[in-house]
């Protein structure tokens, strides 16, 4: 078979445009393809919910591939091991209740399962703003290429509509910051704003993350490290059980709201 470079280009352009057009009106839009965002996407897509993730960096996975201080090993606790098992990720019990997994295998497997379940991940796209419509509700996202921001170019963004948005952008909790800064919105937190993450304390952080995974503004759910950062509780470091459980919980909340 003789390959033609222009034919290859046309296929890529046409396929991308078709997929991106489908993503302009969805049920759930997720900001951030870290472990929480991808886990949420997996459970949403598996339930038949039209789900799309927008990830600003080149690769999905968030902080998970880096493990702890670039040692590509992660730890999960007993409560979250079942999720790794569901994704087919190999684990090893080092001490009672402490399981390790290869961080690259784990992030790759979660990404694969989310996509195979029907979620779509668009990388290299940043979230610039939110759409606000009826009853001051978050109704979508405003997007631009990440390269536009890095280059400091003045290029207008595009918008997508969604019934719900999940902020899984990690420590930065970017979507929640937009709501507070641009709308003066009062979040469902103790202080009404983005409270900021506290110093690392895995025991507290892993317990609090499930409590913090909630709808913090009409149409906006927080998950993963975003949940702890928004609610002002400690960060957890290279233990990822809470991230997975939070992603699953965010999906459950979204499904409840949609139904």
C-alpha positions as CSV (number, residue, x, y, z in Angstrom):
1,X,0.0,0.0,0.0
2,X,1.3,3.4,-0.9
3,X,0.8,6.1,1.8
4,X,0.0,9.7,1.0
5,X,1.0,12.4,3.5
6,X,-1.9,14.7,2.6
7,X,-4.4,11.9,3.0
8,X,-3.1,11.2,6.5
9,X,-3.5,14.9,7.4
10,X,-7.0,15.0,6.1
11,X,-8.0,12.0,8.1
12,X,-6.6,13.5,11.3
13,X,-8.3,16.9,10.7
14,X,-11.7,15.4,9.8
15,X,-11.7,12.9,12.7
16,X,-10.7,15.5,15.3
17,X,-13.3,18.0,14.0
18,X,-16.0,15.4,14.3
19,X,-15.0,14.5,17.8
20,X,-14.6,18.1,19.0
21,X,-18.0,19.0,17.5
22,X,-19.6,16.2,19.5
23,X,-17.9,17.6,22.6
24,X,-19.5,21.0,22.3
25,X,-22.7,19.9,23.9
26,X,-22.3,17.1,26.6
27,X,-23.8,16.0,29.9
28,X,-20.6,16.3,32.0
29,X,-17.4,18.3,31.2
30,X,-14.4,17.6,33.4
31,X,-11.4,19.9,33.8
32,X,-8.2,17.9,34.4
33,X,-7.2,14.4,33.4
34,X,-5.5,13.5,36.6
35,X,-6.5,10.3,38.5
36,X,-9.6,11.9,40.0
37,X,-10.8,13.3,36.8
38,X,-10.2,10.2,34.8
39,X,-11.7,7.9,37.4
40,X,-14.8,10.1,37.5
41,X,-15.0,10.0,33.7
42,X,-14.7,6.2,33.7
43,X,-17.7,5.7,36.1
44,X,-19.7,8.4,34.3
45,X,-19.1,6.9,30.8
46,X,-19.7,3.4,32.1
47,X,-23.1,4.6,33.3
48,X,-23.9,5.9,29.8
49,X,-23.3,9.6,30.6
50,X,-21.8,11.6,27.8
51,X,-18.5,12.8,29.3
52,X,-15.5,14.8,28.1
53,X,-12.3,15.8,29.8
54,X,-10.2,18.8,28.9
55,X,-6.5,18.5,30.0
56,X,-4.1,21.4,29.6
57,X,-0.9,19.4,29.4
58,X,0.4,17.0,26.7
59,X,-0.2,13.9,28.7
60,X,-3.0,12.7,30.9
61,X,-2.3,11.4,34.5
62,X,-1.8,14.6,36.5
63,X,0.7,14.0,39.3
64,X,0.3,10.2,39.3
65,X,3.0,9.3,36.8
66,X,5.6,11.1,38.9
67,X,4.9,9.0,42.0
68,X,6.6,10.4,45.1
69,X,9.5,12.7,44.2
70,X,9.9,11.1,40.8
71,X,10.1,7.5,42.3
72,X,7.4,6.0,40.0
73,X,5.6,4.2,42.8
74,X,2.3,5.1,44.4
75,X,0.6,3.9,47.6
76,X,-3.1,3.2,48.0
77,X,-4.9,2.2,51.1
78,X,-7.3,-0.8,51.6
79,X,-10.4,1.2,50.9
80,X,-9.3,2.1,47.3
81,X,-7.6,-1.1,46.3
82,X,-10.8,-2.4,44.7
83,X,-10.8,0.5,42.2
84,X,-7.2,-0.5,41.1
85,X,-8.4,-4.1,40.9
86,X,-11.3,-2.9,38.7
87,X,-8.8,-1.2,36.4
88,X,-6.6,-4.3,36.2
89,X,-3.7,-2.6,37.9
90,X,-1.2,-4.8,39.7
91,X,-0.6,-4.1,43.4
92,X,1.6,-5.4,46.2
93,X,0.8,-5.3,49.9
94,X,3.9,-4.0,51.7
95,X,2.3,-3.7,55.1
96,X,-1.2,-4.3,56.3
97,X,-3.5,-1.9,54.5
98,X,-0.7,-0.3,52.4
99,X,-0.6,-1.3,48.7
100,X,1.9,-0.1,46.1
101,X,1.4,0.2,42.3
102,X,3.6,1.3,39.5
103,X,2.6,4.9,38.9
104,X,3.0,4.7,35.1
105,X,1.0,1.5,34.9
106,X,-1.7,3.0,37.1
107,X,-2.1,6.3,35.3
108,X,-2.0,4.6,31.9
109,X,-4.6,2.0,32.9
110,X,-7.0,4.5,34.3
111,X,-6.7,6.6,31.1
112,X,-7.3,3.5,29.0
113,X,-10.3,2.3,30.9
114,X,-11.9,5.8,30.9
115,X,-11.5,6.1,27.1
116,X,-12.7,2.6,26.5
117,X,-15.7,3.2,28.6
118,X,-16.7,6.0,26.3
119,X,-15.2,9.2,27.8
120,X,-13.3,11.5,25.5
121,X,-10.1,13.2,26.6
122,X,-8.8,16.3,24.8
123,X,-5.3,17.2,25.8
124,X,-3.4,20.5,25.3
125,X,-6.6,22.5,25.9
126,X,-6.9,25.0,28.8
127,X,-10.0,26.3,30.5
128,X,-10.2,30.1,30.4
129,X,-13.6,30.8,31.7
130,X,-17.0,29.3,32.5
131,X,-20.4,29.7,30.9
132,X,-23.1,31.0,33.2
133,X,-26.7,30.8,32.2
134,X,-30.1,30.3,33.9
135,X,-30.2,30.8,37.7
136,X,-26.5,31.8,37.8
137,X,-25.6,28.1,37.1
138,X,-22.3,26.9,35.6
139,X,-23.5,25.6,32.2
140,X,-20.3,25.0,30.3
141,X,-16.6,25.9,29.8
142,X,-14.7,28.4,27.7
143,X,-11.6,26.8,26.1
144,X,-8.4,27.7,24.3
145,X,-5.3,25.9,23.2
146,X,-2.7,25.7,26.0
147,X,-0.1,26.9,23.6
148,X,-2.0,30.2,23.1
149,X,-1.6,31.0,26.8
150,X,2.0,29.9,26.9
151,X,2.9,32.1,23.9
152,X,1.0,35.1,25.3
153,X,-1.1,35.4,22.2
154,X,-4.4,37.2,22.0
155,X,-6.7,34.6,20.5
156,X,-10.4,34.4,21.3
157,X,-11.6,31.1,22.9
158,X,-14.5,28.7,22.1
159,X,-17.3,27.5,24.3
160,X,-18.8,24.2,25.1
161,X,-22.1,23.5,26.9
162,X,-22.6,20.9,29.6
163,X,-25.2,20.0,32.2
164,X,-22.6,19.7,34.9
165,X,-18.9,20.5,35.3
166,X,-16.4,18.8,37.5
167,X,-13.3,20.7,38.7
168,X,-10.5,18.1,38.8
169,X,-7.7,20.5,38.0
170,X,-5.7,19.6,41.1
171,X,-4.0,22.0,43.5
172,X,-4.8,25.0,41.3
173,X,-8.6,24.4,41.4
174,X,-8.8,26.6,38.3
175,X,-12.5,26.4,37.6
176,X,-13.5,27.3,41.2
177,X,-11.1,30.2,41.1
178,X,-12.8,31.5,37.9
179,X,-16.2,31.3,39.6
180,X,-15.0,33.2,42.6
181,X,-12.9,35.8,40.8
182,X,-15.2,36.6,37.8
183,X,-18.6,36.1,39.4
184,X,-18.0,36.9,43.0
185,X,-19.6,33.5,43.5
186,X,-20.0,32.2,47.0
187,X,-18.9,28.5,47.2
188,X,-20.2,25.8,49.5
189,X,-17.1,26.1,51.7
190,X,-16.6,27.4,55.3
191,X,-15.5,30.7,54.1
192,X,-17.5,30.9,50.9
193,X,-14.4,31.0,48.6
194,X,-11.4,28.9,47.6
195,X,-9.9,28.3,51.0
196,X,-6.5,26.9,49.9
197,X,-4.8,23.7,50.7
198,X,-3.0,23.1,54.0
199,X,0.3,21.4,54.6
200,X,0.6,17.7,53.7
201,X,-1.0,15.4,56.2
202,X,-2.1,12.2,54.5
203,X,-4.2,10.8,57.3
204,X,-6.5,13.9,57.6
205,X,-6.5,14.6,53.8
206,X,-7.5,11.1,52.9
207,X,-10.4,11.2,55.3
208,X,-11.5,14.7,54.4
209,X,-11.5,14.3,50.6
210,X,-14.7,12.3,50.5
211,X,-16.5,15.0,52.6
212,X,-15.0,17.7,50.3
213,X,-16.1,16.0,47.1
214,X,-19.4,17.9,46.5
215,X,-21.3,20.4,44.5
216,X,-19.7,23.7,45.6
217,X,-21.6,25.9,43.2
218,X,-24.7,25.3,41.1
219,X,-23.6,22.9,38.3
220,X,-20.0,22.7,39.6
221,X,-18.6,19.6,41.5
222,X,-15.1,19.4,42.9
223,X,-13.0,16.2,43.0
224,X,-9.5,15.1,43.9
225,X,-7.0,17.6,45.1
226,X,-9.2,20.4,43.9
227,X,-11.8,19.3,46.5
228,X,-9.2,19.6,49.4
229,X,-7.7,22.8,48.0
230,X,-11.1,24.5,47.7
231,X,-12.3,23.4,51.1
232,X,-9.1,24.3,52.9
233,X,-7.9,20.9,54.1
234,X,-4.4,19.3,53.9
235,X,-2.8,17.8,50.8
236,X,-2.1,14.1,50.7
237,X,1.1,13.5,48.8
238,X,1.9,10.3,46.9
239,X,-1.0,8.2,48.4
240,X,-3.7,8.1,45.7
241,X,-6.5,6.2,47.3
242,X,-8.5,9.3,48.1
243,X,-8.1,10.6,44.6
244,X,-9.6,7.5,43.1
245,X,-12.4,7.4,45.7
246,X,-13.1,11.1,45.2
247,X,-13.4,10.6,41.4
248,X,-15.8,7.8,41.9
249,X,-17.9,9.8,44.4
250,X,-17.9,12.8,42.0
251,X,-19.3,10.5,39.3
252,X,-22.0,9.3,41.6
253,X,-23.0,12.8,42.6
254,X,-23.1,13.8,38.9
255,X,-25.3,10.9,38.0
256,X,-27.7,11.7,40.9
257,X,-28.0,15.3,39.7
258,X,-28.6,14.3,36.1
259,X,-31.3,11.9,37.0
